[in-house]
Amino acid sequence: MKKEKSTAEPQRKEKDIFNLNISVDCTIFGFHSGSLKVLLCKPSVGEKWMLPGGLITRDEIPDETARRILKAKTGLSDTYLKQFSFFGRKDKKQEENENPEILSEISLAYFALIKSGDAQLVEDNDTEHIEWFEINNISDLHPEHKIIFETALSTLRKQIGFIPIGYELLPEKFTMPELRSIYEAILGRELDRRNFQRKMLSIGFIKALNETRKVGAHKSPNLYSFDKKKYEEAERLGIQLMSNNL
């Protein structure tokens, strides 16, 4: 995973390009360095970390804006992305607006699940830093974005049986402890190792490989992979992938 600096040219007049009162904010989840993390940006001006986001251009629909933001920050676009809510807030700079009709802003909230190893993090002219944070170890997150992030995590928790979380976050080959750690992070509790493995294998979307991974002198956990065809068919038909009760 690389980090690059964008050399994109400054935009023309914002009001000619963007719909100034509607923005998109993306909660981007990734499995990085053995734990579930969220991608945050620190603007060039300001001390608080924020979710990647931006305004909708006048010729875009919101989904296209979310894909553009995702690609601009990670280099990825063909990945799991879903709108989960929207948030309204008063514009704190009303007195500075040229157009007095622009008195409020709507934020359309999306979450994305990406394979962090495929991402190339990009810092643009408006972003001083972009980093992965463990979801349980986030400090100095902008208050409004904290609400969006917590709602995204709550949505994952409520829809855990329908969202192909592990399939979208993990590499092609993975260990059962890696998969379990993702669900534990989302649910906020430990899961019984044997029970979890039994349930995961019983749903029929995961298959054991005749391979192991060397992780220490006496540890060589078995490797698994997802049945891509079954996962994609279940998602297309809206079939519940697994029980919400883990």
LINZI-V235498 format. One record per residue. N is the residue number from 1. RES is the residue in three letters. SS is DSSP state (a for helix, b for strand, c for the rest). Layout:
BEGIN
[[N;RES;SS] [N;RES;SS]]
END
This chain:
BEGIN
[[1;MET;c] [2;LYS;b] [3;LYS;b] [4;GLU;b] [5;LYS;b] [6;SER;c] [7;THR;c] [8;ALA;c] [9;GLU;c] [10;PRO;c] [11;GLN;c] [12;ARG;c] [13;LYS;c] [14;GLU;a] [15;LYS;a] [16;ASP;a] [17;ILE;a] [18;PHE;b] [19;ASN;b] [20;LEU;b] [21;ASN;b] [22;ILE;b] [23;SER;b] [24;VAL;b] [25;ASP;b] [26;CYS;b] [27;THR;b] [28;ILE;b] [29;PHE;b] [30;GLY;b] [31;PHE;b] [32;HIS;b] [33;SER;c] [34;GLY;c] [35;SER;b] [36;LEU;b] [37;LYS;b] [38;VAL;b] [39;LEU;b] [40;LEU;b] [41;CYS;b] [42;LYS;b] [43;PRO;b] [44;SER;c] [45;VAL;c] [46;GLY;c] [47;GLU;c] [48;LYS;c] [49;TRP;b] [50;MET;b] [51;LEU;b] [52;PRO;b] [53;GLY;b] [54;GLY;b] [55;LEU;b] [56;ILE;b] [57;THR;b] [58;ARG;c] [59;ASP;c] [60;GLU;c] [61;ILE;c] [62;PRO;a] [63;ASP;a] [64;GLU;a] [65;THR;a] [66;ALA;a] [67;ARG;a] [68;ARG;a] [69;ILE;a] [70;LEU;a] [71;LYS;a] [72;ALA;a] [73;LYS;a] [74;THR;a] [75;GLY;c] [76;LEU;c] [77;SER;c] [78;ASP;c] [79;THR;c] [80;TYR;b] [81;LEU;b] [82;LYS;b] [83;GLN;b] [84;PHE;b] [85;SER;b] [86;PHE;b] [87;PHE;b] [88;GLY;b] [89;ARG;b] [90;LYS;b] [91;ASP;c] [92;LYS;c] [93;LYS;c] [94;GLN;a] [95;GLU;a] [96;GLU;a] [97;ASN;c] [98;GLU;c] [99;ASN;c] [100;PRO;c] [101;GLU;c] [102;ILE;c] [103;LEU;c] [104;SER;b] [105;GLU;b] [106;ILE;b] [107;SER;b] [108;LEU;b] [109;ALA;b] [110;TYR;b] [111;PHE;b] [112;ALA;b] [113;LEU;b] [114;ILE;b] [115;LYS;c] [116;SER;a] [117;GLY;a] [118;ASP;a] [119;ALA;c] [120;GLN;b] [121;LEU;b] [122;VAL;b] [123;GLU;b] [124;ASP;c] [125;ASN;c] [126;ASP;c] [127;THR;b] [128;GLU;b] [129;HIS;b] [130;ILE;b] [131;GLU;b] [132;TRP;b] [133;PHE;b] [134;GLU;b] [135;ILE;c] [136;ASN;c] [137;ASN;c] [138;ILE;c] [139;SER;c] [140;ASP;c] [141;LEU;b] [142;HIS;c] [143;PRO;a] [144;GLU;a] [145;HIS;a] [146;LYS;a] [147;ILE;a] [148;ILE;a] [149;PHE;a] [150;GLU;a] [151;THR;a] [152;ALA;a] [153;LEU;a] [154;SER;a] [155;THR;a] [156;LEU;a] [157;ARG;a] [158;LYS;a] [159;GLN;c] [160;ILE;c] [161;GLY;c] [162;PHE;c] [163;ILE;c] [164;PRO;c] [165;ILE;a] [166;GLY;a] [167;TYR;a] [168;GLU;a] [169;LEU;a] [170;LEU;c] [171;PRO;c] [172;GLU;c] [173;LYS;c] [174;PHE;b] [175;THR;b] [176;MET;a] [177;PRO;a] [178;GLU;a] [179;LEU;a] [180;ARG;a] [181;SER;a] [182;ILE;a] [183;TYR;a] [184;GLU;a] [185;ALA;a] [186;ILE;a] [187;LEU;a] [188;GLY;c] [189;ARG;c] [190;GLU;c] [191;LEU;c] [192;ASP;c] [193;ARG;a] [194;ARG;a] [195;ASN;a] [196;PHE;a] [197;GLN;a] [198;ARG;a] [199;LYS;a] [200;MET;a] [201;LEU;a] [202;SER;a] [203;ILE;c] [204;GLY;c] [205;PHE;c] [206;ILE;b] [207;LYS;b] [208;ALA;b] [209;LEU;b] [210;ASN;b] [211;GLU;b] [212;THR;b] [213;ARG;b] [214;LYS;b] [215;VAL;c] [216;GLY;c] [217;ALA;c] [218;HIS;c] [219;LYS;c] [220;SER;b] [221;PRO;b] [222;ASN;b] [223;LEU;b] [224;TYR;b] [225;SER;b] [226;PHE;b] [227;ASP;c] [228;LYS;a] [229;LYS;a] [230;LYS;a] [231;TYR;a] [232;GLU;a] [233;GLU;a] [234;ALA;a] [235;GLU;a] [236;ARG;a] [237;LEU;a] [238;GLY;c] [239;ILE;c] [240;GLN;c] [241;LEU;c] [242;MET;c] [243;SER;c] [244;ASN;c] [245;ASN;c] [246;LEU;c]]
END
